């Protein structure tokens, strides 16, 4: 599982990029950790439910 998550970490990070604002109102792009964790959980669930026949 760890190897698969490492393989897809870059793709997951690119999918979870969002515009974020700091305390001064500056806008920048960053990884939304909540979305990243949700995508990782979905990938793990898909791996565990994959049926090989």
Secondary structure, DSSP 4 states (H G I P E B T S, - for coil): -HHHHHHTHHHHHHHTEEEEE-TT--EEEEE-HHHHHHHHHHHHHHHHH----
